[in-house]
Each structure stands twice: as structure tokens, then as C-alpha cells.
Amino acid sequence: MSSESPGNGRGRLLIVTAALFIVLAGLKAAASLVDPLLLAAFVAIVAAPGVAWLIRHRVPEGLAVLLVILLVIMVLSAVGLIIGTSVADFTDDLPRYQMMVGERADELIAFLRSKGVAVPEGGVIDMVDTGNLFGMLGGFLSSLAGVLGDGLMIMFTVLFILLEASTFPSKYAAVFGESVAASDSRQKFLATLKKYVTIKTGISLATGVAVGLMLWVTGVGYPVLWGLLTFLLNFVPTIGPLLALIPPTVLALVDGGLTKAVVVALGIVVINTISGNVLEPRLLGKGLGLSPLVVFLSLIIWGWILGPIGMILSIPLTVTLKIAMDSNPDTHWIGTLLGTGQAAGEEIAAMEAAKKH
């Protein structure tokens, strides 16, 4: 009976690590191709329940896929139009907002000096680079609009994914063979992934609509754009909602003053708190949560590899990896490491309770 030597184990680890870096470098080099494919896969997962619902109501599969594709085309076209026109209008208004930020900064300096606070000349306004802040936002949205510009490729990919979805399990089993345990593990993975993507998209959409309506009621400029930004960044826990809060709050400050900015900020925080701390745990469960460190690292890594699309899909991609690890008993420990300590503690408590009974 032979056992693997420590040297062989370290060699295998080195090979796996090197292969991982090669794959990541390849993904970064092919980001312009991978981004539309990932977006298409994400859209297909979101659209799949609609196709299944139509088929259950006796709509032929081909017609069901066509109807869903037409709906997706309408939605993505509207999103692309909103981003394109909003970025152009916002760019035109940027000099006015920069001037207004300067005026508000001068008012703040005067107020602080009236209270006896020593503020050096230019000390505050020099620290607030609004051109850089809004320029980064415009670059992010422009990059996203560029990816959506590959609409024809995305739509064809979604179409073929949906058409192949019903035949893929049988093809997989025929080629690779499958035991009952392996089949159950795969079904669990697919069901959990579909549930996560569908519910997360619905919650993010509701959050974006709520924020957009609140901004429209309070009179903040470009409410549709900020609602869309909230929808996209809601896929990134903790960090995303904070980033989405900044632009409308700054606009509320320069347009309506401190009181309006506070109202807007509190409104967005309340909406995101209900979304992230009430709806998501209740509908998704705590077991799909990721640790804050994993969230932060996945945002950096996927954003570096795939750009804006990688940042938006960083958490869905990492959660997909976690679900895949959880679905296999051999890799369940990796899923546990990626998750939150609370979820792991609940799992241990459940195991202890099962042992007692």
C-alpha cells in the first residue's frame, strides 16, 4: 500500500496553482469575448423559469423560447438606451454640478469658520475631485453600455442555451455516465443556482425600482439612471449599495442642500436594509451567504479579470462556485470556507442535534 509523499503533494499543489494563474490570465486576455458569454449565461438562467412556465401552459418549446427572447431583447434595448442617453446628458451637466459642488464647499467653509474652526484656503475643495468621481462613474456605465452593444451575440447565445437546456442533462449522462448520487448532486446544484439567480435578480430589480421612485419623488436628477445603478450594484453585498448611494446623495446635496441629501441617503439606506437584511435572508436562506473577505476579494479579482461585468457578476460567479462545492460531499468543506461563520455554526449545531437523536 503506497502513500503520496510530501514532495509529490507539494508538486501537485504547485501545478494546480500555476494552472489556476494561467486560466485567470487567459480569461483576462479574452475578457472582450468572455464578458458577453457570461452575461448571456446569466440572462439565460434568469429567463429559464419564464420558458418553463410557458411550456407548462402548453406553449410549444420553440415558441416559448422565442417569446422570452423577444422580451429579453426589449429589456436589454431599454437598458442600453437608458444608459446611453443618461451618460450623455449627465456628461453635459457635469460642469454645472462641479460648479455647484464648489459653491456648497464654500458655504461649508464659511459655516465652519463662523464657528471658530480653522480651515485653510482650498483645503476642503482640493480634497473633493468631483470630476474624477463622476468620470469614473461615466466610464463604468460606458463600459457596460459597450458590452450591451454586443446584443446580437448575447441574444443568439441566450437563444441556443435555452434551446439546449432541456437536452443537456441526457447528453451529459450519456457521455460521462452518472450514478444516482452524482445525478442528485447535479440536480441540487442546478436547482439551487437557478433559485439564487432568479430571486437575487428579482430582489435587486425591486430595490432599484424603489430607489428610483424615491429619488423621483424627492426631485433628484436622473432617478432612472441611479435606480439602474442600484439594481446592478445590488448584486455586490455591502460594498455595492454603498457605492450606489454616493452619486444621488451628492446630487441631492448640490441641488437641494444638506437636509435633502440626508433624506435621500436615509431613504436609500432603509430600502437597502430591507432588501439585504430582511428579504434576502428570508427568500434565499443564510446558507448561500459569503464571508465579507470572500466578497471583497471576489469583487477585486473578477473586476480585474473581466472589468465592469466582472464586478457586477463577481458575487453570482462566486456563489455559483460555492453552490457547486456544497453540492459535492468531497468539496463541501470548500463551500463552508467560502460561507459565513454563522452559516457554518448553524450547520454544526444541526449535526450535533442529529447525533443526539
Sequence and secondary structure as in RCSB ss.txt:
>XXXX:A:sequence
MSSESPGNGRGRLLIVTAALFIVLAGLKAAASLVDPLLLAAFVAIVAAPGVAWLIRHRVPEGLAVLLVILLVIMV
LSAVGLIIGTSVADFTDDLPRYQMMVGERADELIAFLRSKGVAVPEGGVIDMVDTGNLFGMLGGFLSSLAGVLGD
GLMIMFTVLFILLEASTFPSKYAAVFGESVAASDSRQKFLATLKKYVTIKTGISLATGVAVGLMLWVTGVGYPVL
WGLLTFLLNFVPTIGPLLALIPPTVLALVDGGLTKAVVVALGIVVINTISGNVLEPRLLGKGLGLSPLVVFLSLI
IWGWILGPIGMILSIPLTVTLKIAMDSNPDTHWIGTLLGTGQAAGEEIAAMEAAKKH
>XXXX:A:secstr
     HHHHHHHHHHHHHHHHHHHHHHHHTHHHHHHHHHHHHHHHHHHHHHHHHHHTT  HHHHHHHHHHHHHHH
HHHHHHHHHHHHHHHHHHHHHHHHHHHHHHHHHHHHHHHTT    TTTTGGG  HHHHHHHHHHHHHHHHHHHTT
HHHHHHHHHHHHHHHTTHHHHHHHHH   HHHHHHHHHHHHHHHHHHHHHHHHHHHHHHHHHHHHHHHT S HHH
HHHHHHHHTTSTTHHHHHHHHHHHHHHHHHH HHHHHHHHHHHHHHHHHIIIIIHHHHH GGG B HHHHHHHHH
HHHHHHTHHHHHTHHHHHHHHHHHHHHSTTTHHHHHHHB HHHHHHHHHHHHHHHH 
